[in-house]
Amino acid sequence: MIDGTGAADAAADAAGADAPNTPTHGVGPWAGGPEQWPDDPRYDPELLAAGDSRNVVDKYRYWRMEAIVADLDAQRHPFHVAIENWQHDMNIGSIVRSANAFAADTVHIIGRRRWNKRGAMVTDRYQHLAHHDDVAAFADWARRQQLPVIAVDNIDGAVPIEAFAWPERCVLLFGQEGPGLSPEAQAAAEAVVEITQFGSTRSLNASAAAAIAMHSWVLSHADLPRPPR
């Protein structure tokens, strides 16, 4: 996780972590003086005083970053996300952002340790991240954790996502934009799932495919909110 709390975090979130002019929907300082602030250690005095412009849901307004992470840890889903990183793919940041939105356990970066964080929009501050030097190291970790690796790509032998039964505990593995999954990644996967397409394009954007796959897992296993009556 990245160190830092309070107003500094809010400023970084507002800036979008290298994404200038990103619109935010924050809140101003807490109404009233310090004597009216919540008596709750989850709240950050700097944010209460200065306002909170971070890209967080209303539940987490004015909360310390560490408190948000702790609350997320209590409700993360048991699926992981893994991404091959051989070409500094700009989609990785967007995939991290989606993993945060769907409360994935951990995002695993395979290959190059450095990755383009622009698309993450600072959500990497709240998302657990891990690194593996290569596919072999990642596959060994998954084996030790007894987590089946489910790759997502439109290759021969892939199962249509609508017909696939997602394991509750698993790792969703994604390749690079363009070349897709490496041969090593395909060999490490227990199954390969493809997203059914109906148009003329050969493939979906990698970050879009990742979001669809994560949501498919959510539909299978997450406790979904009941619609209003």
N, C-alpha and C positions, 0 to 999 in steps of 0.2 A: 504494500500500500504506500501511497505517497504521503509524506509527512505534511502537517500544516492544518490549522483549524481557523475557525472564526472568520473575521472579515477578509482575511487573505484568501480563504477558500472561496468566499462569495465573489471576490474580484476575479479569481481565476475562472470560476464557472461562468461569470458574466462575459468574460473574454472568450469563452468557448475553447480554452486551451489551444491557442494558435488559430482560432477562427474569429477574426475581428468582425464587428458589426453584427454579431449573432443576436437576434432578438431574445429577450428573456421576459418572464412574467413573474417578477419577484414581488416582495412586500416591503413596505417601509419599516421604520423602527416600531417596536412594540408600543402601543398606545399607553401613555402615562409614564411616569418616572420609574427608576429602579425599584421603588417600594411596591410597584404593581407588577413586577416581573414574576413569571411562574417560579414557584419554589420546587424546582425539578432539576436534578443534575444533568439531565440530557440537554438542557437548553444552554446555548452559548451566549454569555453576556455581551460579547462583541457584536454578535448578530442581532441581539435584542436591541442594542443601542443604535446600530447603524443600518439595520434592515438586512433582508436576505434575498439576494438576486440569483441564487443558485438554481440550477435546473433540477429541482427535486419536487416530488409530489407534496401537496399541502400538509399531509401528515407529518412530514419531516421539516417543515419550516422552523427556522431558528435552532434546530438541533445541532449539536456538535457532530462532526464527521464520524468520530469513533462511535457515537451513539447510534447513528444511522447504520453503520456497518454491523454493529452488534444486533440491532433489530432485524436486519436482513438475514444475518446468520441464523436466526431462530426460525426462519421460514423459507430458506433456500430449498429449491427442488433438487432431487437426487440425480439430475442429469448434468453432465459436463459438456463443454464445447472445446474442440481442438481444431487448430488451423495451421496448415503448412505455411511457412514463411521463408521462401527461398528468394523471392523477387521484390521484397519490401512492398507487398500488395497494399494499396490504400484502402481496400475493403476491410482489412482487419479491424480498424477502429470502429467501423459501423457494426461489425459482428459483435465486438465487445459491448457496444451500446445496446444491441438487441439482447445479448446474454444477460445484461443487467436488468432490462425491462421484463424478461421472463424469469428472473431470479434463478439463473443457472448457478450451480455450485461453484465451479471454477472454470476459467478459460485457460487453455493450454496452448502456448505458442511453440511450434515445432520448427527447428532450424535456426534462423537468425534471431538473436536475442532482441535486437532493436526492431521496433515496428512503428508504423506511422500512426500516431495517436490522434490525429486531427479529427477523424470521424467519430472517435469515442465521446467527444464532447464532455470530457472530464469524468465520465462514468467509470473509468478505470480506477478512480479513487475509491469507489464503493464495491468494486468487483474483485474477487480473488483471482490472481493470475499465477500461472506456473510456466516454467520453460523447460523444454527438452531439446537436447542437442540435435537429435535426429529421430526418424520414425522408429528405429529399433529401440531407443531409450524410452520413447513414449509408449510403445507397445509393451515393453517390459513393465513399465509402471501400471498400465491398465490391467495387465495379467495379474500382478501382485494385488491389485485392488479388487480383482474379480469383477471388473467392469467390461462388458462387451462393447467392442468398438463398432459403431454403425456409421459407415461412410455415406455421404450424400453426393451423388454425381449421376449424370445421365449416360452411363456406359452399358455395354452389353451385359446382360445378366442382372441388371438392377431391378428391384421390386418397386412397382408403383406405390407412391407414398400412401395412397388411399387404401391400399390392401395390406399395408405393413402394420404389424402389431409391435409397437415400441416397447422394449423392456423398460421397467420403471427406473432401474439403475443402469445407466449406459453412458457412453461418450459419443457425441455427434461429431464426426470428423469431416472437415471441409478442406478442399484443395485451393490452389491459386486461381485467380481470375485468368481465364484463357486456357492454360494447360490442364486445369482441373487436378484431380488427385494423381500423385506420383504412383508409379508401379509399386513402390514399397508400401505406400499407404493403402493401396487396394489390397495388397497381400495381407496387411495387418488387420483388415476389417472382417468381422464375422458376417456382416451382411452389407449390401449396398442398396440404398434407396434412391429413387429418382422422383422428381417432381413432375407430374403430368403437365404437359404443355399442349396448347391448341392452336398456336399461331405459327408464324413463319420462322421466327428466330430459333437458332440451334440450341441456345442455352440462356438461362437467367443470369443476371448479375449475381456474383457470389454472395454479397451481403443480403440481397433479396431472398436468395435460396435459403440462406441460413435462418433468416427470420421465419420463413414459411415452415421449415423443418422444426424449429423450436416450438412454434405455435401448434404444430401437429402433435408434438409430444405433450404439450399443455392440455390439449383437448382430450388426450388419452388418460392423463394421470393427475392433473391438478384439480384442486378444489375450486371450482369456478363460482363467482358470485351469482346469487340468484337474481333474475331480472325483477325490476320493480313491478308490483301489482297495480 
